[in-house]
Amino acid sequence: MAVNFFGLSERSSSLSTPHTSRSLLQVIIIFSVMSLIILSLSRLGLSLWQADRVSDAQGWGYIFIQGLRVDFASVCWLWGIAALGTVVFSGEHLVGRAWVMILRVWLTLGLWVIIFLEASSPSFIAEYGFRPNRLYVEYLVYPKEVLSMLWAGRKAELILSGLITIGSLWGGWWFSGKLTQRICYPKWYWRPVVAVMVIAITILGARSSLGHRPLNPSLVAFSDDPLINSLVLNSSFSLIFAIKQMGNEQDASKVYGKLPYDKVIDIVRRESGRPLSAFTSADIPSLSFNQASYSGKPKNLVIILQESLGARFVGSLGGLPLTPNIDELSQQGWFFENLYATGTRSVRGIEAVTTGFTPTPARAVVKLGKSQTGFFTIADLLKQHGYTTQFIYGGESHFDNMRSFFLGNGFSDIVDQGDYKDPAFIASWGVSDEDLLFRADEEFSRMHKEGKPFFSLVFSSSNHDPYEFPDDRIELYEQPQYTMHNAVKYADYALGEFFKKAKKSTYWKDTLFLIIADHDSRVGGAALVPVSRFRIPGLILGDGIDMKRDPRIVSQIDMAPTLVSLLGISDNYPMLGRDLTKEPDSWPGRAMMQYNQNFGLLEGDKMTILQPELPPESVMYDFATEKMTPTTLDETQAEAALGWALWGSLAYNKMLYRTANTEAKPTLSDITTTEKATEVSR
């Protein structure tokens, strides 16, 4: 007997039995309920894994109640249009039969996406501290490097992902086929009624709010622990929301609040520590003249950017005993004890160290369109002063768009993996750090013989998952060989071997060296901004650099202005970081940190944190215990934090971060945009 729901008419099938007939809407409902169960079970598993942090946040009930709300909204987004299409197109005709196949594909792929993203969440959380976000997508742009890394270090996870993909696709297709063997269709006069019901449920369910704004991560955030807030979401919702934000990156400044254009400029000029008289341009508001602290023969500059080297791995910073060579070198130069990265990705570190640019909630400028030419870098500045400029990397320089950005902004020469002849060791991310630094020594000797000053950025890669490096170089810290701690120790070994050569070279006395990390490894923690995981080593070495342990709080954006000053370059540039050669020892310092969508400004032991669509919060930070204590909002610091946070997006969008010698090339949107304000819709 056929089911008669809203006057449903039954499609006959010799393969079916009467009691299995159902409407296509019922099939969608079954898949939706199944998805809700899968998402809830995944959330339960992740919450049990992080039980201590969930308990600390008192979030057991909230996570699951609000999580179900997010899951229902996700299902409405995923299959609401499919349900409406079913009402419109289903029937006993060619279009109807085609729609059944389309619907089966839709349901199968949707189920696979849900299962696959939830299954991959534990690994992503272990690496980054929250559910899949924009980084998940950005890495997909480089399948060769990523697949090579996964195969070398995560074979089991890669194989499991393949099995999950095959199983969920086959299972979804089989189950959808079984459910659609005997189908009932609504009669024509009921279809408008059902369509209105589907539209209403889809819109209300997807928005999950009667307020001005639809459901978003901020609406269900309740804890100061970013991971706990992300557990309320599901990974599909988290990822799609991140992709949507990536599509609106030119409006990325509109997440924290609003300030007039002139106010933003006043704040960043004041906070830069420069007198107002130093600023030399109305068109390029951060452009200022900076007198060098050194005068004499121009020095060469070498920046060695160490991959994922957090302070917790550096013995001389109170970390693990993994860096004997850096520890020894720290006694020979200017060593920063409280240096903080601006972000958690290599491109963010490159952005800060080579351009002095402040972090934003958008991607780093290395990867953005408007900054591929005409964007200030110290390479461009030094090139104008007669320097040869170079980037040396052990992997493929196109990764993370580095090659395009560097060649478009002052770097004349690039050495990458294809330029190494007979390297001693090739890992997933390129040649070993030994090969890299051996080649760097050759390049420095060659350029020094040419008689021109040179600037070289050397970027290591051995301390990157899957942590591959040559055998028999170090005494392993732990077993097995390819672990993070052993890779740190190997990277330090390679660095030590390089400096043994460099000190005997002809270029040593004429060269200034900066050893600095791009970021820490696997940044995460139960804080809105995990400050301790942004702390990194920084050491300036060279002839004439006195031994000094500097306890001031400083940022990666302070390194470039300081280096330019030590090189003896007096000039106009748009960098707003501090020249640390001119700051008194009593200066408490400041650092800014971008942690996913949260921005933190640390001054002394007080930090103000900005979050999307939420009011700012001030906390006191205890450096000894690494704990944060909420305190009364510091209005002055909150305004400064907002100014810094808005400046980066403003400078990028209006192409203000350049020198007077660089002509801005406005786009159509720049020409038609006349409003000089950086705003956020609340």
C-alpha positions in Angstrom: 0.0 0.0 0.0 1.4 3.4 -1.0 2.1 6.1 1.6 -0.3 9.0 1.2 1.5 12.0 2.6 0.1 15.3 1.3 -1.6 13.3 -1.5 1.6 11.5 -2.5 1.4 9.3 -5.6 3.5 6.2 -5.7 6.0 5.4 -8.4 5.8 1.7 -9.2 8.9 -0.5 -9.0 9.1 -4.3 -9.4 12.2 -4.2 -7.1 10.3 -2.7 -4.2 7.9 -3.8 -1.6 5.0 -1.7 -0.5 6.2 -1.0 3.0 9.4 0.6 1.7 7.8 3.4 -0.3 8.8 6.9 0.8 9.0 10.4 -0.6 12.3 12.0 -1.6 11.9 14.5 1.2 11.9 11.7 3.6 15.2 10.5 2.1 16.7 13.9 2.7 15.4 13.9 6.3 17.0 10.5 6.9 20.3 11.7 5.6 19.9 14.9 7.7 19.2 12.9 10.9 22.1 10.6 10.2 24.4 13.7 9.7 23.2 15.2 13.0 24.1 11.9 14.8 27.5 11.8 13.2 28.3 15.4 14.0 27.1 14.9 17.6 29.2 11.8 18.1 32.3 13.5 16.6 31.7 16.5 19.0 31.4 14.0 21.9 34.7 12.3 21.0 36.6 15.6 20.6 35.1 16.9 23.9 36.2 13.7 25.7 39.6 14.1 24.2 39.8 17.7 25.6 37.8 16.9 28.7 39.9 18.9 31.1 39.6 22.1 29.0 35.8 21.5 28.5 35.4 21.1 32.3 37.5 24.2 33.0 35.2 26.2 30.7 32.1 24.6 32.3 31.0 23.9 28.8 29.6 20.4 28.7 25.9 21.4 28.4 26.5 24.5 26.3 28.8 22.7 23.7 26.2 20.1 22.9 23.1 22.3 23.0 24.5 25.0 20.9 26.4 22.4 18.8 23.1 20.8 17.8 21.9 24.3 16.8 25.0 24.7 14.6 24.6 21.2 13.1 21.0 21.8 12.2 21.9 25.1 10.5 24.7 23.3 8.6 22.2 20.6 7.4 19.8 23.3 6.3 22.6 25.0 4.3 23.8 21.7 2.8 20.5 20.2 1.8 17.8 22.9 1.9 18.2 23.8 -1.8 18.2 20.0 -2.6 14.9 19.7 -0.7 13.4 22.6 -2.7 14.6 21.2 -5.9 13.0 17.9 -5.0 9.6 19.6 -4.6 10.0 21.3 -7.9 11.6 18.7 -10.2 10.6 15.3 -8.8 8.0 13.2 -10.7 7.2 10.4 -13.1 9.1 12.0 -16.0 12.6 12.3 -17.5 13.4 15.4 -15.5 12.2 13.6 -12.3 14.3 10.5 -13.0 17.4 12.7 -13.7 16.7 14.6 -10.4 16.8 11.4 -8.4 20.3 10.8 -9.7 21.4 14.4 -9.0 19.9 14.1 -5.5 21.8 10.9 -4.8 25.1 12.5 -5.8 24.3 15.5 -3.7 23.5 13.4 -0.6 26.5 11.2 -1.1 29.0 14.0 -1.5 27.4 16.0 1.4 27.7 13.0 3.7 31.3 12.4 2.6 32.3 16.0 3.3 30.8 15.8 6.8 32.5 12.6 7.7 35.9 13.4 6.1 36.2 16.8 7.8 35.2 15.4 11.2 37.7 12.6 10.8 40.5 15.0 9.9 39.7 17.3 12.8 41.8 15.7 15.5 45.0 16.0 13.5 44.2 19.6 12.6 43.4 20.5 16.2 46.6 18.8 17.4 48.6 21.0 14.9 46.8 24.4 15.1 44.6 24.3 18.2 41.1 24.6 16.7 38.9 23.0 14.1 39.7 23.3 10.3 39.8 26.8 9.1 41.4 28.8 6.2 44.7 27.0 6.7 43.0 23.8 5.7 42.2 25.4 2.3 45.4 27.2 1.8 47.5 24.1 2.0 45.4 22.4 -0.7 46.9 24.8 -3.2 50.2 23.0 -2.9 49.2 19.3 -3.3 52.7 18.1 -4.1 54.3 19.4 -1.0 51.4 18.5 1.3 51.0 15.0 -0.1 54.7 14.4 0.2 54.7 15.6 3.8 51.7 13.4 4.7 53.2 10.3 3.0 56.5 10.8 4.7 55.3 11.4 8.2 51.6 10.5 8.4 51.1 7.4 6.2 48.6 5.9 8.6 46.4 9.1 8.6 46.7 9.4 4.8 45.7 5.7 4.3 42.8 6.1 6.8 41.6 9.2 4.9 41.5 7.2 1.7 39.6 4.4 3.4 37.2 6.9 4.9 36.7 8.5 1.5 36.0 5.2 -0.2 33.8 3.9 2.6 31.7 7.1 2.9 31.2 7.5 -0.8 30.3 3.9 -1.4 28.1 3.8 1.7 26.3 7.0 0.9 25.7 5.9 -2.7 24.5 2.5 -1.7 22.2 3.8 1.1 20.7 6.6 -1.1 20.0 4.0 -3.8 18.3 1.7 -1.3 16.2 4.6 0.0 15.1 5.6 -3.5 14.0 2.2 -4.8 10.3 3.0 -4.3 9.4 6.7 -4.3 6.2 8.7 -3.7 5.7 12.1 -5.2 3.4 14.9 -4.0 0.4 15.8 -6.1 0.6 19.1 -8.0 -1.8 21.0 -5.7 0.3 20.2 -2.6 3.6 21.2 -4.1 3.3 25.0 -3.4 2.5 24.3 0.2 5.4 21.9 0.6 7.7 24.4 -1.2 6.8 27.2 1.2 7.4 24.9 4.2 10.8 23.8 2.8 11.8 27.4 2.2 10.7 28.5 5.7 12.5 25.7 7.4 15.7 26.2 5.3 15.9 29.9 5.9 15.0 29.9 9.6 17.2 26.8 10.2 20.2 28.1 8.3 20.0 31.6 9.9 19.3 30.1 13.3 18.5 33.5 14.6 15.8 36.1 14.3 18.3 38.9 14.9 20.1 41.2 12.5 22.9 38.7 11.9 22.7 35.0 11.1 24.4 32.3 13.0 28.2 32.8 13.1 31.0 31.6 15.4 30.9 34.7 17.6 27.2 34.2 18.3 27.9 30.8 20.0 31.3 31.7 21.5 31.2 31.5 25.3 34.8 30.7 26.5 38.2 32.4 26.5 39.6 29.2 25.1 39.4 29.2 21.3 39.5 25.5 21.0 36.4 25.1 23.3 34.6 27.7 21.2 35.4 25.8 18.0 34.1 22.6 19.5 30.6 24.2 19.5 30.9 24.4 15.7 31.3 21.5 13.4 34.2 21.3 11.0 32.1 21.8 7.9 30.6 25.0 9.3 34.0 26.2 10.5 35.6 25.6 7.2 32.9 27.2 5.1 32.8 30.2 7.3 36.5 30.6 6.9 36.3 30.4 3.1 33.6 33.0 3.1 35.8 35.3 5.1 38.7 34.7 2.6 36.4 35.9 -0.1 35.9 39.2 1.7 39.5 39.8 2.7 39.5 43.4 1.4 36.9 44.0 4.2 38.9 42.1 6.8 39.4 45.3 8.8 35.6 45.3 9.4 35.7 42.7 12.2 36.8 44.6 15.2 35.2 48.0 15.3 35.4 51.4 13.5 37.6 54.4 13.7 37.9 57.4 11.3 40.8 57.2 8.9 42.6 60.2 10.5 42.3 58.6 13.9 43.9 55.4 12.7 46.8 57.4 11.3 47.2 59.4 14.5 47.3 56.3 16.6 49.9 54.3 14.6 52.1 57.4 14.2 52.0 58.0 18.0 52.5 54.4 18.9 55.5 54.1 16.5 57.5 56.2 19.0 58.6 58.7 16.3 58.1 62.4 16.6 55.4 63.7 14.3 58.0 65.8 12.5 59.6 62.6 11.2 56.6 61.8 9.0 57.3 63.2 5.6 54.2 62.4 3.4 50.5 63.0 3.5 49.9 60.4 0.7 51.9 57.7 2.5 50.9 58.3 6.1 53.4 56.0 7.7 56.4 57.2 5.7 59.0 58.7 8.0 62.7 59.7 7.9 64.8 57.5 10.1 68.4 58.4 11.0 70.7 55.3 11.3 72.6 54.7 14.6 75.6 53.4 12.7 77.8 55.3 10.3 80.5 53.8 8.3 81.1 51.3 5.5 77.8 49.7 4.5 77.5 46.2 6.0 76.0 43.1 4.4 72.8 41.7 5.9 71.9 38.0 6.3 68.6 37.0 7.9 68.4 33.3 8.8 64.7 32.5 9.3 64.3 29.4 11.3 61.3 27.2 10.7 58.9 26.7 13.7 61.5 27.5 16.4 59.6 28.5 19.5 61.3 29.7 22.7 60.2 26.5 24.4 62.8 24.6 22.3 65.6 27.0 23.1 67.7 26.2 26.2 68.9 29.8 26.7 65.3 31.0 26.8 64.3 28.5 29.5 63.2 25.8 27.0 64.3 22.3 26.3 68.1 21.5 25.9 67.9 21.2 22.1 69.9 24.3 20.9 73.4 24.2 22.2 74.7 26.2 19.2 72.2 29.0 19.5 72.8 29.0 23.3 76.5 29.5 22.7 75.9 32.1 20.0 73.6 34.0 22.3 76.6 34.8 24.4 78.2 36.6 21.4 75.6 39.0 20.3 72.4 40.9 21.0 69.9 38.3 22.3 66.3 39.1 22.7 64.7 37.4 25.7 61.1 38.5 25.0 60.7 38.6 21.3 57.2 37.7 19.9 56.1 36.5 16.5 53.1 38.3 14.9 51.4 35.1 13.9 51.4 31.4 13.5 52.4 30.8 9.8 55.6 31.1 8.0 54.2 33.8 5.6 53.2 35.9 8.6 56.8 35.7 9.9 58.2 36.5 6.4 55.7 39.5 6.3 56.9 40.9 9.6 60.6 40.3 9.2 61.1 41.4 5.6 58.5 44.2 5.4 57.9 45.3 9.0 54.1 45.1 8.3 51.6 44.7 11.1 49.4 41.6 11.2 45.8 41.5 10.1 43.0 39.0 10.2 43.4 38.5 6.5 46.1 36.4 4.9 49.7 37.6 5.0 50.6 40.1 2.2 52.9 37.5 0.7 49.8 35.8 -0.7 47.5 38.8 -1.5 47.1 40.3 -4.9 47.7 44.0 -4.3 51.0 43.5 -2.6 52.7 41.5 -5.4 54.4 44.6 -6.7 55.1 48.0 -5.3 54.9 46.8 -1.7 57.7 47.9 0.7 60.3 45.4 1.7 63.8 45.9 3.2 65.1 44.2 0.0 63.6 47.0 -2.1 65.1 49.7 0.3 68.5 48.1 0.3 68.4 47.6 -3.5 68.0 51.4 -3.8 71.2 51.7 -1.8 73.2 49.5 -4.2 72.7 46.1 -2.5 72.5 42.8 -4.2 69.3 41.1 -2.9 68.7 37.4 -2.6 66.4 34.7 -1.2 67.8 31.3 -0.5 65.4 28.4 0.2 65.8 24.6 0.3 62.4 23.8 -1.1 60.4 25.1 -4.1 60.1 28.9 -3.8 56.6 29.1 -5.4 55.2 27.6 -2.2 53.0 30.1 -0.3 53.6 32.5 -3.3 57.0 33.5 -1.9 58.7 33.6 -5.3 56.1 36.0 -6.9 56.1 38.3 -3.8 59.9 38.4 -3.5 60.6 39.0 -7.2 58.0 41.7 -7.4 59.3 43.5 -4.3 63.0 44.0 -4.4 64.6 40.6 -4.5 66.8 40.1 -7.5 67.9 36.5 -7.2 66.3 33.4 -5.9 68.0 30.1 -5.1 65.6 27.2 -4.5 65.6 23.4 -4.6 66.3 23.1 -8.4 69.5 25.0 -8.0 71.2 22.5 -5.7 73.6 20.0 -7.3 73.9 16.7 -5.5 72.5 17.7 -2.2 73.4 15.4 0.7 69.8 14.9 1.8 66.4 15.7 0.2 63.3 15.7 2.5 59.6 16.3 1.8 60.1 20.1 2.0 63.4 20.3 0.1 67.1 19.9 0.8 68.4 19.7 4.3 69.4 22.7 6.4 73.0 21.6 6.0 72.7 21.8 2.2 70.9 25.1 2.5 73.5 26.8 4.7 76.4 25.3 2.8 75.0 26.9 -0.4 74.4 30.1 1.5 78.0 30.2 2.6 79.1 29.8 -1.1 76.7 32.5 -2.2 77.9 35.0 0.5 81.6 34.4 -0.5 80.8 34.9 -4.2 78.8 38.1 -3.6 81.5 39.5 -1.2 84.1 39.0 -3.9 82.0 41.1 -6.3 82.6 44.1 -4.0 78.9 45.1 -3.6 77.0 44.9 -0.3 74.4 42.2 -0.2 71.2 41.2 1.6 70.2 37.6 1.8 67.2 36.0 3.4 67.8 32.3 4.2 64.8 30.2 5.1 65.2 26.8 6.7 62.8 23.9 6.4 64.2 20.8 8.2 62.2 21.6 11.4 58.9 21.0 9.6 56.6 18.0 9.8 57.5 15.2 8.9 60.8 16.3 10.5 63.2 14.5 8.1 66.9 15.1 8.4 70.2 13.1 7.6 71.3 10.3 9.8 74.3 10.3 12.2 74.5 14.1 12.6 73.2 14.5 16.1 72.8 12.5 19.3 69.0 12.0 19.2 67.0 13.6 21.9 64.3 10.9 21.7 63.2 7.9 19.6 62.2 7.5 16.9 64.4 9.8 14.8 61.9 11.8 12.9 60.3 13.9 15.7 59.9 17.6 16.3 62.5 17.7 19.1 65.1 15.8 17.1 64.5 18.1 14.1 65.0 21.2 16.2 68.3 19.7 17.5 69.4 19.0 13.9 68.4 22.5 12.7 70.5 23.9 15.5 73.4 21.6 14.5 73.3 22.8 10.9 73.2 26.4 12.1 76.3 25.8 14.3 78.2 24.2 11.4 77.4 27.2 9.2 78.7 29.7 11.7 81.9 27.8 12.1 82.5 28.4 8.4 81.2 32.0 8.4 83.5 33.1 11.2 86.5 32.0 9.1 85.2 33.6 5.9 86.2 36.8 4.2 82.6 38.2 4.5 82.3 37.8 8.3 83.6 41.2 9.4 81.5 43.0 6.9 78.2 41.2 7.6 75.4 41.6 10.1 73.4 38.4 10.9 69.9 38.0 12.4 68.8 34.5 13.5 65.1 34.6 14.1 62.2 32.1 14.0 59.1 32.6 11.8 56.8 31.3 14.5 56.5 28.6 17.1 55.3 25.0 16.2 51.8 23.9 16.7 50.5 27.1 18.4 47.6 26.5 20.7 46.3 26.8 24.2 43.4 27.6 26.4 43.6 31.4 26.0 42.2 33.9 23.5 45.8 34.5 22.5 48.3 32.0 23.9 51.1 34.5 24.5 53.8 32.0 25.4 53.4 30.2 22.1 54.3 33.4 20.2 57.6 33.8 22.0 60.5 33.1 19.7 64.3 33.5 19.7 66.1 36.4 18.1 69.8 37.1 17.9 71.8 39.8 16.1 75.4 38.8 15.5 78.3 40.5 13.7 81.5 42.5 14.1 80.8 45.5 16.3 77.7 44.0 17.9 78.2 43.9 21.7 77.0 41.0 23.8 73.6 41.9 25.4 70.6 40.0 26.8 67.6 42.3 26.1 64.6 41.7 28.4 62.3 44.2 26.7 59.1 43.0 25.0 59.7 43.4 21.3 58.0 42.2 18.1 59.1 40.8 14.8 58.1 44.1 13.2 60.9 45.8 15.2 63.6 43.7 13.6 63.8 45.4 10.2 64.0 49.0 11.4 66.7 48.0 13.9 68.7 46.1 11.2 68.4 49.0 8.8 69.8 51.3 11.5 72.6 49.0 12.3 73.5 48.8 8.6 74.0 52.6 8.5 71.0 53.2 6.2 69.4 56.6 6.9 66.3 57.0 4.7 62.5 57.3 4.4 60.5 54.2 4.8 56.9 53.2 5.9 57.8 50.7 8.7 56.3 51.5 12.1 58.3 49.2 14.2 60.8 50.5 16.7 64.5 51.1 16.0 65.6 49.2 19.2 69.1 50.9 19.1 67.3 54.1 20.1 64.8 52.9 22.7 65.9 53.2 26.3 66.4 50.1 28.5 63.5 51.4 30.6 61.0 51.1 27.6 58.6 48.3 28.7 58.1 47.3 25.1 55.1 46.1 23.1 54.2 43.2 20.8 51.2 42.4 18.6 49.9 39.0 17.9 47.3 37.7 15.4 45.9 34.3 16.5 43.4 33.2 13.9 40.7 36.0 14.1 41.9 37.4 17.5 44.3 40.3 17.8 46.3 40.9 20.9 48.4 44.0 21.9 50.8 43.3 24.7 52.4 46.3 26.6 54.4 45.4 29.6 52.2 42.8 31.5 48.9 44.1 30.2 47.2 42.9 27.0 44.1 43.9 25.2 42.5 41.4 22.9 40.1 42.1 20.0 37.7 39.5 18.8 35.3 39.6 15.8 32.0 41.3 16.6 32.7 41.2 20.4 33.9 44.0 22.7 37.6 44.2 23.6 39.0 42.5 26.7 41.9 43.5 28.9 43.9 41.0 30.8 47.0 40.9 33.0 49.6 38.5 31.8 51.9 36.6 34.3 55.1 35.7 32.4 56.1 33.2 35.1 52.9 31.2 35.1 51.9 32.1 31.6 48.4 32.8 32.9 46.0 35.6 32.0 43.8 37.3 34.6 40.8 39.5 33.4 41.0 43.1 34.4 39.2 46.3 33.9 39.2 47.4 30.2 42.1 49.7 29.5 40.4 52.2 27.1 43.6 53.7 26.0 45.2 50.4 25.2 42.0 49.2 23.5 42.0 52.2 21.2 45.7 51.6 20.4 45.0 47.9 19.7 42.1 48.9 17.4 44.3 51.4 15.6 47.0 48.8 15.0 44.5 46.2 13.9 42.9 48.5 11.4 46.1 50.0 10.1 47.3 46.9 8.3 44.1 46.3 6.3 43.8 50.0 5.6 47.4 50.3 4.3 47.0 47.2 2.2 43.6 48.1 0.6 44.6 51.7 -0.2 48.2 50.7 -1.2 49.8 53.0 1.4 52.7 50.8 2.3 55.3 51.9 -0.1 58.1 54.4 -0.5 57.9 57.7 -2.2 59.8 56.2 -5.2 57.1 53.6 -5.7 54.0 54.6 -7.6 50.7 53.3 -6.3 48.6 51.5 -9.0 45.0 51.9 -7.9 42.3 49.5 -9.0 38.8 50.4 -10.0 37.5 49.8 -6.5 40.2 52.2 -5.1 39.1 54.9 -7.6 35.4 54.6 -6.8 35.9 54.3 -3.0 36.1 57.8 -1.5 35.0 57.2 2.0 38.1 57.5 4.3 36.9 55.4 7.1 37.6 51.9 8.3 34.4 50.4 9.6 32.8 47.4 11.1 29.2 46.6 11.0 28.1 45.5 14.5 
